[in-house]
Amino acid sequence: MQYKTIILELLQQRPRLHDQLRSRRELLAVTESYARMLKTRHEAWMGKLAESKPLMHPANRSSAAMEIALVEVVSRLQAAYPPDEQEQPFLDAVMAYLRTLTLRT
């Protein structure tokens, strides 16, 4: 799983924020920080789902855990960097990104 790629693609869906972070030379640090958070939350949710739904297929468990983890991380990202009035909310960006992942498989 490429957590950095996921976070970077989400940031790119908010061009103003992406450009602002890049111009301040914070893009890499922010991407890495949120990617670590996403990985940690994804793994935690996979463990929780394994306990609560032991019969769930591992691939489905991983997907469900990723969706939950993304919502959590995006909520934190959005709190740290609120969208402008003209920008698409991060949660909409997450759902759009998840749809692209679903279509690729």
VOFINU-716954 format. One record per residue (C-alpha): x, z, y; residue in one letter; residue number from 1. Coordinates in pm, 1 decimal, padded with zeros to 6 digits. Layout:
N
+----------+----------+----------+---+-----+
|        u |        w |        v | r |   k |
+----------+----------+----------+---+-----+
|        X |        Z |        Y | a | NUM |
...
+----------+----------+----------+---+-----+
***
This chain:
105
+----------+----------+----------+---+-----+
|        u |        w |        v | r |   k |
+----------+----------+----------+---+-----+
|  00000.0 |  00000.0 |  00000.0 | m |   1 |
|  00143.3 | -00101.6 |  00335.3 | q |   2 |
|  00027.4 |  00179.0 |  00561.6 | y |   3 |
|  00236.8 |  00060.9 |  00857.8 | k |   4 |
|  00081.2 | -00284.3 |  00832.2 | t |   5 |
| -00268.4 | -00137.5 |  00836.3 | i |   6 |
| -00198.2 |  00076.3 |  01143.2 | i |   7 |
| -00021.4 | -00208.1 |  01323.1 | l |   8 |
| -00313.0 | -00444.7 |  01258.1 | e |   9 |
| -00554.5 | -00185.8 |  01393.6 | l |  10 |
| -00342.3 | -00141.8 |  01705.2 | l |  11 |
| -00328.7 | -00518.4 |  01750.6 | q |  12 |
| -00707.2 | -00522.7 |  01760.1 | q |  13 |
| -00674.9 | -00326.8 |  02085.9 | r |  14 |
| -00440.8 | -00556.3 |  02280.8 | p |  15 |
| -00418.7 | -00336.2 |  02589.6 | r |  16 |
| -00313.8 | -00032.8 |  02389.7 | l |  17 |
| -00075.8 | -00240.4 |  02178.1 | h |  18 |
|  00088.4 | -00389.2 |  02487.4 | d |  19 |
|  00104.9 | -00050.4 |  02659.0 | q |  20 |
|  00275.6 |  00111.1 |  02360.1 | l |  21 |
|  00512.0 | -00183.3 |  02324.8 | r |  22 |
|  00607.9 | -00182.8 |  02693.5 | s |  23 |
|  00681.0 |  00192.2 |  02676.1 | r |  24 |
|  00878.5 |  00135.3 |  02354.4 | r |  25 |
|  00644.9 |  00369.3 |  02168.0 | e |  26 |
|  00483.2 |  00117.2 |  01934.5 | l |  27 |
|  00714.2 |  00177.7 |  01638.8 | l |  28 |
|  00698.9 |  00556.8 |  01666.7 | a |  29 |
|  00319.8 |  00560.2 |  01698.7 | v |  30 |
|  00281.4 |  00312.5 |  01411.9 | t |  31 |
|  00508.8 |  00515.6 |  01184.8 | e |  32 |
|  00343.6 |  00844.5 |  01274.9 | s |  33 |
| -00008.7 |  00722.5 |  01207.6 | y |  34 |
|  00105.2 |  00537.9 |  00893.9 | a |  35 |
|  00244.0 |  00865.1 |  00754.3 | r |  36 |
| -00081.6 |  01036.7 |  00842.3 | m |  37 |
| -00281.0 |  00759.5 |  00672.5 | l |  38 |
| -00068.9 |  00782.3 |  00357.8 | k |  39 |
| -00105.4 |  01160.3 |  00343.0 | t |  40 |
| -00482.2 |  01148.6 |  00396.2 | r |  41 |
| -00523.8 |  00862.5 |  00145.3 | h |  42 |
| -00336.2 |  01055.3 | -00122.8 | e |  43 |
| -00529.7 |  01374.4 | -00045.6 | a |  44 |
| -00863.0 |  01195.7 | -00074.5 | w |  45 |
| -00760.2 |  01028.0 | -00399.2 | m |  46 |
| -00691.6 |  01374.8 | -00539.3 | g |  47 |
| -01021.6 |  01513.8 | -00413.5 | k |  48 |
| -01214.4 |  01219.2 | -00554.4 | l |  49 |
| -01032.0 |  01247.5 | -00888.0 | a |  50 |
| -01153.7 |  01607.9 | -00912.3 | e |  51 |
| -01507.5 |  01549.0 | -00793.1 | s |  52 |
| -01563.8 |  01210.4 | -00961.4 | k |  53 |
| -01337.6 |  01196.8 | -01267.9 | p |  54 |
| -01525.0 |  00902.4 | -01420.8 | l |  55 |
| -01478.2 |  00681.9 | -01115.7 | m |  56 |
| -01254.7 |  00381.4 | -01184.0 | h |  57 |
| -00909.4 |  00437.8 | -01027.8 | p |  58 |
| -00929.0 |  00119.6 | -00817.7 | a |  59 |
| -01265.2 |  00224.5 | -00676.6 | n |  60 |
| -01130.6 |  00574.3 | -00614.4 | r |  61 |
| -00835.4 |  00433.9 | -00421.5 | s |  62 |
| -01061.1 |  00209.3 | -00211.5 | s |  63 |
| -01304.8 |  00489.2 | -00134.9 | a |  64 |
| -01018.9 |  00722.9 | -00048.0 | a |  65 |
| -00870.5 |  00461.3 |  00184.4 | m |  66 |
| -01199.8 |  00412.5 |  00366.3 | e |  67 |
| -01236.8 |  00786.4 |  00424.9 | i |  68 |
| -00872.4 |  00824.4 |  00527.3 | a |  69 |
| -00897.1 |  00532.8 |  00769.3 | l |  70 |
| -01200.6 |  00682.2 |  00939.4 | v |  71 |
| -01016.3 |  01013.7 |  00977.7 | e |  72 |
| -00698.0 |  00857.8 |  01112.3 | v |  73 |
| -00883.3 |  00623.2 |  01344.7 | v |  74 |
| -01081.0 |  00916.5 |  01483.2 | s |  75 |
| -00753.3 |  01089.5 |  01566.6 | r |  76 |
| -00605.8 |  00771.7 |  01709.7 | l |  77 |
| -00913.8 |  00713.8 |  01921.5 | q |  78 |
| -00902.5 |  01072.9 |  02049.3 | a |  79 |
| -00537.5 |  01028.8 |  02146.3 | a |  80 |
| -00591.8 |  00682.3 |  02297.0 | y |  81 |
| -00955.6 |  00644.8 |  02407.1 | p |  82 |
| -01069.0 |  00283.1 |  02434.7 | p |  83 |
| -01138.2 |  00124.9 |  02770.8 | d |  84 |
| -01498.6 |  00030.2 |  02843.2 | e |  85 |
| -01418.7 | -00333.4 |  02764.1 | q |  86 |
| -01238.3 | -00262.3 |  02437.2 | e |  87 |
| -01395.1 | -00258.3 |  02094.5 | q |  88 |
| -01415.3 |  00094.6 |  01950.9 | p |  89 |
| -01158.9 |  00161.4 |  01677.4 | f |  90 |
| -01423.8 |  00239.0 |  01417.9 | l |  91 |
| -01562.1 | -00112.9 |  01458.3 | d |  92 |
| -01207.9 | -00241.8 |  01418.3 | a |  93 |
| -01165.2 | -00039.0 |  01099.5 | v |  94 |
| -01482.4 | -00178.0 |  00947.8 | m |  95 |
| -01380.2 | -00532.1 |  01040.0 | a |  96 |
| -01039.4 | -00474.3 |  00884.1 | y |  97 |
| -01192.5 | -00331.5 |  00566.0 | l |  98 |
| -01413.2 | -00639.6 |  00537.1 | r |  99 |
| -01104.6 | -00862.8 |  00551.5 | t | 100 |
| -00943.3 | -00660.5 |  00271.9 | l | 101 |
| -01255.7 | -00693.2 |  00060.1 | t | 102 |
| -01265.7 | -01069.1 |  00113.5 | l | 103 |
| -00900.3 | -01109.1 |  00008.9 | r | 104 |
| -00955.8 | -00966.9 | -00339.2 | t | 105 |
+----------+----------+----------+---+-----+
***
